[in-house]
Amino acid sequence: MCQCVENEIKEQVNKILNNYKIEKDNLIPILNDIQEKYGYIPKIAQVEISNYLDMPLAEIYGVITFYSRFTLEPKGKYNISVCLGTACFVKGSQSILDRLKDRLKIEEGKTTEDGKFSIDTTRCVGACGIAPVFTVNNEVYGHATVKKLDEVLNELEKAK
């Protein structure tokens, strides 16, 4: 990451930090704000939080990796999440995930080199009645099949 980008992130993170009192209890809300702004928690943001809250970087990292909402890697333009909850798994969601990983040539939690796609899994999206499901940027696709996944990916690949 170039110095100019790091400086811009530092500046924006410090604007967020200035909205909060210097209290460790504010860590989660601060992380939420940064996640919302960037789609992930950049390393430089973690350092700034550590300095601001006078907390060890390892403790901040531990919180980020504990909560599935937070991520250390940027997500793709299209974040695709496959539900592996019981209802979806029993109805074949693993084959959908396998196809997704094979087609995009990335593993779960990763983003394609072009930044267009990322893959996640979830345990339940609350749509068990239309299982199996996958989501694209939180839009739910129910009664999912490998064929349906391929159709959605074909459309997204055409999109700019």
C-alpha positions as CSV (number, residue, x, y, z in Angstrom):
1,M,0.0,0.0,0.0
2,C,1.5,3.3,-1.0
3,Q,2.1,6.0,1.6
4,C,-0.5,8.3,0.2
5,V,-3.2,5.6,0.6
6,E,-2.0,4.9,4.2
7,N,-2.2,8.6,5.0
8,E,-5.7,8.9,3.6
9,I,-6.8,5.8,5.7
10,K,-5.1,7.2,8.8
11,E,-6.9,10.6,8.3
12,Q,-10.3,8.9,7.8
13,V,-9.9,6.5,10.7
14,N,-8.9,9.4,13.0
15,K,-12.1,11.2,12.0
16,I,-14.0,8.1,13.1
17,L,-12.0,7.8,16.3
18,N,-12.7,11.4,17.2
19,N,-16.4,10.5,17.5
20,Y,-15.6,8.2,20.4
21,K,-14.4,8.7,24.0
22,I,-11.1,7.0,24.7
23,E,-12.6,4.0,26.3
24,K,-12.0,0.3,25.5
25,D,-15.7,-0.3,25.5
26,N,-15.9,1.7,22.3
27,L,-13.8,-0.9,20.4
28,I,-16.7,-2.7,18.8
29,P,-18.5,0.4,17.6
30,I,-15.3,1.8,16.2
31,L,-14.6,-1.4,14.4
32,N,-18.1,-1.4,13.0
33,D,-17.7,2.1,11.6
34,I,-14.4,1.2,10.0
35,Q,-15.8,-2.0,8.6
36,E,-18.7,0.0,7.1
37,K,-16.4,2.5,5.6
38,Y,-13.8,0.2,4.0
39,G,-15.6,-3.2,3.9
40,Y,-12.8,-4.6,6.0
41,I,-10.4,-3.5,8.8
42,P,-7.1,-2.4,7.3
43,K,-3.9,-3.0,9.2
44,I,-3.2,0.7,9.5
45,A,-6.6,1.2,11.0
46,Q,-5.8,-1.4,13.7
47,V,-2.6,0.5,14.5
48,E,-4.5,3.8,14.8
49,I,-7.1,2.2,17.1
50,S,-4.4,0.6,19.2
51,N,-2.8,4.0,19.7
52,Y,-6.0,5.8,20.3
53,L,-7.5,3.4,22.9
54,D,-4.0,2.5,24.3
55,M,-4.8,-1.2,23.7
56,P,-2.4,-3.9,22.5
57,L,-2.7,-4.6,18.7
58,A,-3.0,-8.3,19.5
59,E,-6.2,-7.6,21.5
60,I,-7.7,-5.7,18.7
61,Y,-6.8,-8.4,16.2
62,G,-8.3,-11.0,18.6
63,V,-11.6,-9.1,18.6
64,I,-11.6,-8.7,14.8
65,T,-11.0,-12.4,14.2
66,F,-13.4,-13.6,16.9
67,Y,-16.5,-11.9,15.3
68,S,-17.4,-13.1,11.9
69,R,-18.8,-9.7,11.0
70,F,-15.3,-8.3,10.8
71,T,-12.8,-9.1,8.1
72,L,-9.1,-8.4,7.6
73,E,-9.4,-8.8,3.8
74,P,-11.2,-6.5,1.4
75,K,-14.3,-8.1,0.0
76,G,-15.0,-8.3,-3.7
77,K,-17.5,-6.1,-5.5
78,Y,-19.8,-9.2,-5.3
79,N,-19.5,-10.9,-2.0
80,I,-21.0,-14.4,-2.4
81,S,-21.9,-16.3,0.7
82,V,-23.1,-19.9,0.8
83,C,-25.2,-21.0,3.7
84,L,-23.9,-24.2,5.3
85,G,-26.6,-24.3,8.1
86,T,-28.3,-27.7,8.6
87,A,-31.3,-27.2,6.3
88,C,-29.1,-25.9,3.5
89,F,-26.3,-28.4,4.0
90,V,-28.8,-31.3,3.9
91,K,-30.2,-30.0,0.7
92,G,-26.8,-29.7,-1.1
93,S,-25.2,-26.4,-0.3
94,Q,-21.7,-28.0,-0.1
95,S,-21.9,-28.7,-3.8
96,I,-22.7,-25.1,-4.5
97,L,-19.8,-23.9,-2.4
98,D,-17.5,-26.4,-4.1
99,R,-18.6,-25.2,-7.6
100,L,-18.1,-21.6,-6.5
101,K,-14.6,-22.2,-5.3
102,D,-13.8,-24.2,-8.4
103,R,-15.2,-21.6,-10.8
104,L,-13.6,-18.5,-9.1
105,K,-10.4,-20.3,-8.3
106,I,-10.3,-19.0,-4.8
107,E,-11.0,-20.4,-1.3
108,E,-13.5,-19.3,1.3
109,G,-12.6,-15.9,2.8
110,K,-10.6,-14.8,-0.2
111,T,-11.1,-12.3,-3.1
112,T,-10.3,-12.8,-6.7
113,E,-7.3,-10.9,-8.0
114,D,-9.5,-8.5,-10.0
115,G,-11.4,-7.6,-6.8
116,K,-14.7,-8.6,-8.4
117,F,-15.7,-11.6,-6.3
118,S,-15.2,-12.9,-2.8
119,I,-16.4,-16.1,-1.1
120,D,-17.8,-16.5,2.4
121,T,-19.9,-19.1,4.2
122,T,-22.5,-18.6,6.8
123,R,-24.4,-20.9,9.2
124,C,-27.9,-19.5,8.6
125,V,-29.5,-16.6,6.8
126,G,-33.0,-17.4,8.2
127,A,-34.3,-18.7,4.8
128,C,-34.5,-22.4,5.7
129,G,-37.9,-22.7,3.9
130,I,-36.1,-22.1,0.5
131,A,-33.0,-24.0,1.3
132,P,-30.3,-24.3,0.0
133,V,-29.5,-20.6,-0.3
134,F,-26.6,-18.4,-1.3
135,T,-26.4,-14.6,-1.2
136,V,-24.8,-12.0,-3.4
137,N,-24.2,-8.8,-1.5
138,N,-27.0,-9.9,0.9
139,E,-29.5,-10.6,-1.9
140,V,-30.8,-14.1,-1.2
141,Y,-31.1,-16.8,-3.9
142,G,-33.2,-19.7,-2.7
143,H,-33.8,-23.2,-4.0
144,A,-30.2,-22.9,-5.2
145,T,-28.5,-25.3,-7.5
146,V,-25.1,-25.4,-9.1
147,K,-26.9,-24.4,-12.4
148,K,-28.6,-21.4,-10.7
149,L,-25.2,-20.4,-9.3
150,D,-23.6,-20.6,-12.7
151,E,-26.4,-18.4,-14.2
152,V,-26.0,-15.8,-11.5
153,L,-22.2,-15.8,-11.9
154,N,-22.6,-15.5,-15.7
155,E,-24.7,-12.3,-15.2
156,L,-22.3,-10.8,-12.7
157,E,-19.3,-11.4,-14.9
158,K,-21.1,-9.5,-17.7
159,A,-21.9,-6.6,-15.3
160,K,-19.4,-3.7,-15.2
